[in-house]
Amino acid sequence: MFEKSEKLLARAQKTMPGGVNSPVRAFTSVGGTPPFIESADGAYITDVDGNRYIDFVLSWGPAIVGHAHPEVVAACQKAVARGSSFGAPTELEIELAEEIADRAPGADVVRLVCSGTEACMTAIRVARGATGRDKIIKFEGCYHGHSDSFLIAAGSGATTLGVPNSPGVTRGTAKDTLLAQFNDIASVQRLVDDNKGDIAAVILEPICGNTGCLPPQGSFLEKLRAICDDNGIVLIFDEVMTGFRVGRGGAAQRYGVTPDLYTFGKVVGGGFPLAAYAGSDELMRHVAPDGPVYQAGTLSGNPVAVTAGLETLRLLTADVYEDLENTGQRLHAGIQEIIADGDYPLSTHRVGSMFSLFFTPMPPTDHDDVKSCDIDRFNKFFHAMLRRGVYLAPSQFEAGFLSTAHDDEIIDKVLETTAEALREVF
């Protein structure tokens, strides 16, 4: 099934760490050989061995209008013919910044960058520069890229000063990162009380997507906003994953809570390396050349990437978001019915076109809950689905995504396949 992929992996391992350019692609968590992808179209990807899969990874979220959407492709072809990079301002950058500002509440000023990691790294720099404080609070299970400040694990307690969880991250960096529990507002309050006047920012995924799809519970986001307001702390929503996916204005609009700063990626680049950070005029004017907080990038605002992002966002009308919501509900309801009929110890979460199937009977609310999932059984399920032509994220700790190309026929096929795969692994 994967003869050519196996050969390519062996070849790749000679010149690339693990044979891949991002760790999860190596299938270390689930085992087996990752299929090397040759092409993609709509809701499908095809590997070098000719295997075709219904794709729920969608390049980890960007392909919200499906792979190789003809209007996006045509626009990018025209853009690259005009020149792939200028290193100078273009009108397209203004148009994209205006589109983001129009959609996301409080995103008054926008700076384009090349990756979500870069956006998150710079957002906390802006917060530190504006407040004159050093410490930040992040949440276990929320991923903000591989910048040193974010590669921090919990120490001996559930809520504690962080310690490095990657060689190369210094303890000096780690001491300025405090860890709280997602959906546990008391854990945040304790950190704020213990570090009065020292915390520059709280950063989180408003819907945690890197521990599977975990939505905020109750008034968690509202209370977080209030704590930040009361203590002069910058609230940063990492909407790299949720931005323009779970609604026109992302999670902030969906839940009615406006952060001080945003980070965006994935959908905003339409599948190209593009991201952004944005926020209030007051904070963003600290960024050079308007202010002293420095950040620069040769390929920031690349005209081809900006074109892809603009075309994608323009395709995402109110009707499209309604269709995505309906598709998500159809998939979610179908999976819940399968769980109930089979009396499986499973649970689900969904927000818009993001979803997860968890191998634990109680719907998780934080990272510790997800760590209690039956990972071995999930891995078997993953491969059972892959053999049947459904490509899921190769980790229990990742969300799944829907696109406008996932029609009713595809959803019905996936539900049938899910039922078969679960019967195999239970």
C-alpha positions in Angstrom: 0.0 0.0 0.0 2.9 2.4 0.8 5.8 0.9 -1.3 6.9 4.2 -2.9 6.3 6.1 0.3 8.5 3.7 2.3 11.3 4.2 -0.2 10.9 7.9 -0.1 11.0 7.9 3.7 14.2 5.9 3.7 15.7 8.3 1.2 14.5 11.4 3.1 15.9 10.1 6.4 19.4 10.5 5.0 19.1 14.2 4.6 16.3 15.4 6.9 15.7 14.8 10.6 13.2 11.9 10.7 12.8 12.3 7.0 10.4 15.1 7.5 10.3 18.9 7.8 7.8 19.0 10.8 7.8 16.2 13.5 4.2 15.1 13.4 4.5 14.2 9.8 6.8 11.3 10.7 3.9 9.3 12.2 6.0 8.8 15.4 2.9 8.9 17.5 0.8 6.4 15.5 3.5 4.3 14.0 3.8 3.1 10.4 4.9 4.9 7.2 3.6 8.3 6.4 2.1 8.5 2.9 4.1 10.9 0.8 1.5 13.1 -0.9 1.7 13.8 -4.7 -1.4 15.9 -5.2 -4.6 17.2 -3.7 -8.0 18.3 -5.0 -11.1 19.5 -3.1 -11.6 17.2 -0.1 -9.1 14.6 -1.3 -5.3 14.0 -1.3 -3.5 11.3 -3.3 -0.2 9.8 -2.4 2.7 8.6 -4.5 1.4 5.0 -4.4 -1.9 6.1 -6.0 -3.9 5.9 -2.7 -6.6 8.5 -2.5 -7.9 9.7 0.8 -10.7 11.9 2.1 -8.7 14.5 3.9 -9.5 15.9 7.4 -6.1 17.4 8.0 -6.4 20.0 5.2 -2.7 21.0 5.6 -3.5 21.4 9.3 -6.4 23.7 8.7 -5.7 26.2 5.9 -7.6 24.5 3.1 -11.0 25.6 4.3 -12.3 26.0 0.7 -10.8 22.6 -0.3 -7.5 21.9 -1.9 -6.5 23.6 -5.2 -9.7 25.7 -5.3 -9.8 26.9 -9.0 -10.4 30.6 -8.1 -7.5 30.6 -5.6 -5.2 28.8 -8.1 -6.0 31.1 -10.9 -5.4 34.2 -8.8 -2.1 32.9 -7.6 -1.0 32.0 -11.1 -1.5 35.6 -12.2 0.2 36.8 -9.1 3.4 34.7 -9.5 3.6 35.8 -13.2 3.9 39.4 -12.0 6.8 38.4 -9.7 7.0 36.1 -6.7 8.6 38.6 -4.3 9.5 42.3 -4.2 10.7 43.1 -0.7 8.7 46.3 -1.1 5.1 47.4 -0.2 2.2 46.3 -2.4 -1.5 47.4 -2.5 -2.4 43.7 -1.9 -1.0 43.9 1.6 -3.2 46.8 2.4 -6.3 44.9 1.1 -5.5 41.9 3.2 -4.9 44.0 6.3 -8.2 45.8 5.7 -10.0 42.4 5.2 -8.6 41.1 8.6 -9.5 44.4 10.4 -13.0 44.2 9.0 -13.5 40.7 10.2 -11.8 40.4 13.6 -13.2 42.7 16.4 -10.4 44.9 17.8 -7.9 44.1 15.0 -7.4 47.7 14.2 -3.8 47.4 13.0 -2.2 44.4 11.3 1.4 43.3 10.6 1.9 40.4 8.1 4.6 37.8 8.8 5.4 34.3 7.4 4.4 31.8 10.1 2.3 31.3 13.2 5.4 30.8 15.3 6.7 34.2 14.1 3.3 35.9 14.8 3.1 34.5 18.4 6.7 35.2 19.2 6.3 38.8 18.1 2.9 39.3 19.9 4.5 38.5 23.3 7.4 40.8 22.4 4.9 43.6 21.7 3.1 42.9 25.0 6.4 43.0 26.9 7.5 46.1 25.2 4.2 47.9 25.8 3.9 46.9 29.5 7.6 46.9 30.6 7.0 43.4 32.1 8.7 40.1 31.4 6.4 37.2 32.4 3.7 35.6 30.4 1.0 33.0 31.2 0.3 30.2 28.8 -1.9 27.1 29.1 -0.9 23.5 29.1 -1.9 21.9 25.8 -2.0 25.2 23.9 0.6 25.3 21.2 2.0 28.7 20.0 4.8 27.5 17.7 8.4 26.6 18.5 9.7 29.8 19.9 11.7 29.3 23.1 9.1 31.0 25.4 6.4 28.5 24.4 8.4 25.2 24.6 7.8 25.0 28.3 6.4 22.1 30.4 4.8 22.1 33.8 7.0 21.5 36.8 5.9 19.5 39.9 2.5 21.1 40.2 -0.4 21.5 37.9 0.0 25.3 38.0 3.6 26.3 38.3 6.7 28.0 37.0 7.6 26.4 33.7 10.7 24.3 32.9 12.2 23.8 29.4 10.8 20.8 27.6 13.2 21.0 24.7 17.0 21.0 24.8 18.2 24.4 23.7 15.6 26.3 25.7 17.4 28.0 28.6 16.1 28.0 32.2 16.4 31.8 32.1 13.8 31.9 29.3 11.6 29.3 31.0 11.4 31.2 34.3 9.4 33.9 32.6 6.7 31.5 31.3 4.0 30.5 33.8 1.6 27.7 33.1 -2.1 27.5 33.8 -4.8 24.9 33.1 -7.1 25.5 30.2 -10.7 26.1 31.4 -9.5 26.6 35.0 -9.8 30.3 35.8 -8.7 29.8 39.4 -5.3 28.6 38.1 -4.9 31.9 36.2 -5.9 34.0 39.2 -3.4 32.2 41.5 -0.6 33.0 39.0 -1.6 36.6 38.7 -1.9 37.0 42.5 1.6 35.4 43.0 3.2 37.6 40.4 1.6 41.0 40.9 2.8 43.6 38.4 5.1 41.1 36.6 2.9 39.6 34.0 2.9 41.2 30.5 0.5 38.8 28.7 -1.8 35.9 28.8 -1.7 33.9 25.6 -4.0 31.1 24.6 -5.9 29.3 21.8 -9.5 30.4 22.6 -10.5 27.0 21.3 -7.6 24.6 22.1 -6.8 22.8 18.8 -3.4 21.2 19.7 -4.9 18.9 22.4 -7.7 18.0 20.1 -10.6 20.4 19.7 -11.3 21.7 23.3 -13.8 24.6 23.5 -13.8 27.1 26.3 -16.3 26.1 29.0 -18.9 28.4 30.5 -17.6 32.0 31.1 -13.9 31.1 31.0 -13.0 33.6 28.3 -15.0 36.4 29.8 -13.4 35.8 33.2 -10.0 35.7 31.6 -10.7 39.1 29.9 -11.7 40.5 33.3 -8.6 39.4 35.1 -6.4 40.9 32.3 -8.4 44.2 32.5 -8.0 44.4 36.3 -4.3 43.8 36.2 -3.1 45.6 33.1 -2.3 42.4 31.3 -2.4 42.0 27.5 -4.8 39.3 26.4 -3.6 37.5 23.3 -5.8 35.1 21.3 -3.8 32.7 19.2 -6.2 32.3 16.4 -3.7 30.7 14.0 -6.0 27.7 13.9 -9.4 29.2 14.7 -9.1 32.5 12.9 -11.6 32.8 10.0 -12.4 29.1 10.4 -14.9 28.9 13.2 -16.7 32.0 12.0 -16.2 35.2 9.9 -14.5 36.9 12.9 -13.0 33.8 14.4 -13.3 32.6 18.0 -13.3 36.2 19.3 -16.5 37.0 17.4 -18.1 33.6 18.1 -17.7 33.9 21.9 -18.0 37.7 22.1 -14.7 38.3 23.8 -12.2 40.7 22.2 -8.5 40.3 22.9 -5.9 43.0 22.9 -3.7 41.2 20.4 -4.4 38.4 17.9 -2.2 36.0 16.0 -3.5 34.6 12.7 -2.2 31.9 10.3 -3.4 28.9 8.2 -6.7 30.2 6.6 -5.4 33.7 6.4 -2.7 32.5 3.9 -4.9 30.2 1.9 -2.3 27.4 2.1 0.8 29.6 1.6 3.3 30.5 4.3 1.6 33.6 5.6 0.5 34.7 9.1 -0.2 37.9 10.9 -0.4 39.6 14.3 -2.9 42.3 14.9 -4.6 44.3 17.7 -5.5 47.6 19.1 -4.1 50.8 17.6 -2.5 51.6 21.0 -0.6 48.4 21.2 0.3 47.9 17.6 1.8 51.4 17.3 4.6 50.1 19.5 5.8 48.1 16.5 8.7 49.5 14.3 8.8 51.8 12.5 6.0 53.5 14.5 7.5 52.4 17.8 10.6 50.8 19.4 9.5 47.1 19.3 11.4 45.6 16.4 10.3 43.0 14.0 11.1 42.6 10.3 10.9 40.0 7.5 12.2 39.8 3.9 9.2 37.7 2.7 6.6 39.3 5.0 3.6 40.2 2.8 4.7 38.0 -0.1 2.4 38.9 -3.0 1.6 35.3 -4.0 0.8 34.3 -0.4 -1.3 37.5 0.2 -3.2 36.8 -3.0 -4.1 33.3 -1.8 -5.2 34.6 1.5 -7.3 37.4 0.0 -9.0 35.0 -2.4 -9.7 32.5 0.3 -11.2 35.1 2.7 -13.4 36.5 -0.1 -14.8 33.1 -0.8 -15.8 32.8 2.9 -19.2 34.5 2.9 -21.9 34.2 5.5 -23.6 31.5 3.5 -20.4 29.5 3.3 -20.0 29.6 7.1 -23.6 28.4 7.5 -22.9 25.5 5.2 -19.7 24.6 7.1 -21.6 24.7 10.3 -24.3 22.4 8.9 -21.6 20.0 7.6 -19.9 20.0 11.0 -23.2 19.3 12.7 -24.0 16.4 10.3 -20.6 14.8 10.9 -20.8 15.3 14.7 -24.3 14.0 15.0 -23.5 10.9 13.0 -20.4 10.1 15.0 -22.4 10.5 18.3 -25.0 8.1 17.0 -22.3 5.6 16.1 -20.9 5.9 19.6 -24.3 5.5 21.2 -25.2 2.5 19.1 -21.9 0.7 19.8 -21.8 1.8 23.4 -18.2 2.9 22.8 -16.2 4.7 25.5 -15.7 7.7 23.3 -16.6 11.4 23.3 -16.6 14.2 20.8 -16.2 18.0 20.6 -17.0 20.3 17.7 -16.9 24.0 17.1 -17.9 25.0 13.6 -15.7 23.2 11.1 -13.2 21.9 13.8 -13.8 18.6 15.5 -12.2 15.7 17.5 -13.1 12.2 18.4 -11.6 11.4 21.8 -10.9 7.9 23.1 -12.2 8.6 26.5 -15.9 8.4 27.7 -16.0 11.9 29.3 -15.6 14.9 27.0 -12.2 16.4 27.9 -11.9 19.9 29.1 -8.2 20.3 29.5 -4.8 18.8 28.6 -4.8 16.3 31.4 -8.2 14.9 30.3 -6.8 14.3 26.8 -3.7 12.6 28.2 -6.0 10.0 29.8 -7.3 8.9 26.4 -6.7 5.3 25.2 -3.9 6.3 22.8 -3.1 2.7 21.7 -6.7 2.2 20.6 -6.7 5.6 18.9 -3.6 4.6 16.9 -5.3 1.4 15.8 -8.4 3.4 14.8 -6.2 5.9 12.8 -4.7 3.1 10.7 -8.1 1.4 10.3 -9.4 4.7 8.8 -6.3 5.2 6.7 -6.6 1.8 5.1 -10.2 2.7 4.3 -9.2 5.9 2.6 -9.8 8.5 5.3 -6.8 10.7 6.3 -7.0 11.9 9.9 -4.4 13.8 12.0 -1.8 11.2 13.1 -2.3 12.0 16.8 -5.0 12.0 19.4 -3.7 15.4 20.3 -4.8 17.2 17.1 -8.1 18.5 15.8 -9.7 17.6 12.5 -11.0 20.1 9.9 -13.8 20.3 7.4 -13.8 22.3 4.1 -16.5 23.5 1.7 -15.5 20.5 -0.5 -16.8 17.9 2.1 -20.3 17.4 0.8 -23.1 15.2 2.1 -21.9 12.2 0.1 -18.4 12.4 1.5 -19.8 12.8 5.1 -22.0 9.7 4.6 -19.1 7.7 3.4 -16.9 8.8 6.3 -19.6 7.9 8.8 -19.9 4.4 7.3 -16.1 4.1 7.4 -16.0 5.2 11.0 -18.5 2.6 12.1 -16.5 -0.1 10.3 -13.2 1.0 11.8 -14.6 1.2 15.3 -16.0 -2.3 15.0 -12.5 -3.4 14.0 -10.7 -1.8 17.0 -13.2 -2.6 19.7 
